[in-house]
Amino acid sequence: MAETDREANRFSARASRYARVGVNVGGVAARMAGARLFGGEGTTNAAALAQALGGLKGPIMKVAQLLATIPDLLPPEYAAELQKLQADAPPMGAAFVKRRMMAELGADWQGRFGSFDLKPAAAASLGQVHRATARDGAALACKLQYPDMQSAVEADLKQLEVAFALHRRMNSWLDTREIAKEIGARVREELDYTREAKHAALYGAVLKDIDAVRVPTVHEDLSTKRLLTLSWLDGERILNFAESPVEVRNRLAQAMFKAWWHPFSRAAVIHGDPHLGNYTVFREDGEPGGINLLDYGCVRIFHPRFVGGVVDLYRGLLEEDEARIVHAYEVWGFKNLSREIIDILNIWARFIYGPLLEDRTRTVADGVKPGEYGRRQAFQVHQALKERGPVTVPQEFVFMDRAAVGLGAVFLHLRSELNYHRLFEAEIESFSLDALTHRQGEALKAAGLDLPL
């Protein structure tokens, strides 16, 4: 059989799996509803859901893994099963890659590179990465999107709507409509590599003076909406340094802190995907020097007032200023706040802000495993909301919360010991909403991005 025929069959099989996964997930969902949604035989149903999704290995995997990273949105047995799933899609073979590259860059696409490795260096849920060189010899990373991802993602998001509708029916104390809206918006954005290129340019500008964080350069002449070409950043897996001396682990953790909080405080933007594969460690003179920040598909740009809410909540908790705490929640979009709901939200806030509030060197959470970070507190919050709810989680809050938990898990993997309070104070020193608004406007304009509404 010719390679092109094998590729056609492979992607026909992919389409068939998309058709089957809806039936499989629907069957599991029906059993879950029959068991009062996640009740009864929870572990059995969780394994069945994982098996249904595992047969797909497409964009719905990204959604599934995303849900698993939001503490206690799913019961522990479901989160544990989904976190086992690998996001690797079946790679496109050489003949198919050639056809895809021709579709993106034209018939003479190979002449625009010095070299291009047709075998992928990495494969993920929406596309795969190829190593290449520019005509001047510079090392490149080319992220090529799989075909028909738009329709596949829309099908996946419809499945997500079904799952959230079930969740609302059985758990009326938590309104998930804004969560579903936010996830849909971010996943759709990830399909647009032109936008991702702008995100990378934005981060490159905001972090240009932070030596401990490196951002790849965009090669616009070799990029399209479905092909993104960046400079290749050599690096090692961050977990390779989990047993390094504490000063090395602290150096990397501090770089991660800068990579996350500096763009947030300077341009109201976060890197919203906490997957460890999105960070690698670069070396200088043979020693670990800092963090390569990779993959800019899942980036969230906030209105500056949201950052103001983050600072207000921090100051309110630090100074026990109840009015400022309530104001922060209202700025974020929480509505109809009763005394009881505020107390419940404060459980989560004191956990997330905990390392920032104490002026001492400490771990981010003593005695907690990375995969369990935030789950106990989230369980407390959800149990309390069952009695005092309902509450609607604001759309903007979703990825901020998710990314903060992911960042904390990285610190736990590294077992870093830092004075997070002083690091945070340095980032928000002389914070001004007007100054942030101006800086963000300049940064977004330079990157070709629109201001948030």
Sequence and secondary structure as in RCSB ss.txt:
>XXXX:A:sequence
MAETDREANRFSARASRYARVGVNVGGVAARMAGARLFGGEGTTNAAALAQALGGLKGPIMKVAQLLATIPDLLP
PEYAAELQKLQADAPPMGAAFVKRRMMAELGADWQGRFGSFDLKPAAAASLGQVHRATARDGAALACKLQYPDMQ
SAVEADLKQLEVAFALHRRMNSWLDTREIAKEIGARVREELDYTREAKHAALYGAVLKDIDAVRVPTVHEDLSTK
RLLTLSWLDGERILNFAESPVEVRNRLAQAMFKAWWHPFSRAAVIHGDPHLGNYTVFREDGEPGGINLLDYGCVR
IFHPRFVGGVVDLYRGLLEEDEARIVHAYEVWGFKNLSREIIDILNIWARFIYGPLLEDRTRTVADGVKPGEYGR
RQAFQVHQALKERGPVTVPQEFVFMDRAAVGLGAVFLHLRSELNYHRLFEAEIESFSLDALTHRQGEALKAAGLD
LPL
>XXXX:A:secstr
  HHHHHHHHHHHHHHHHHHHHHHHHHHHHHHHHTTTT SSHHHHHHHHHHHHHTT SHHHHHHHHHHHSTTTS 
HHHHHHHHH         HHHHHHHHHHHH TTGGGGSSEE SS SEE SSEEEEEEE TT  EEEEEEE TTHH
HHHHHHHHHHHHHHHHHHHH TTEE HHHHHHHHHHHHHHT HHHHHHHHHHHHHHTTT TTEE   B GGG  S
SEEEEE    EEGGGGTTS HHHHHHHHHHHHHHHHHHHHHHSEEE    GGGEEEEEETTEEEEEEE   SSEE
E  HHHHHHHHHHHHHHHHT HHHHHHHHHHHT  S  HHHHHHHHHHHHHHHHHHH  S B SSTT  GGGTTH
HHHHHHHHHHHHH  EE  HHHHHHHHHHHHHHHHHHHHT  B HHHHHHHHHTT  HHHHHHHHHHHHHHHT  
   
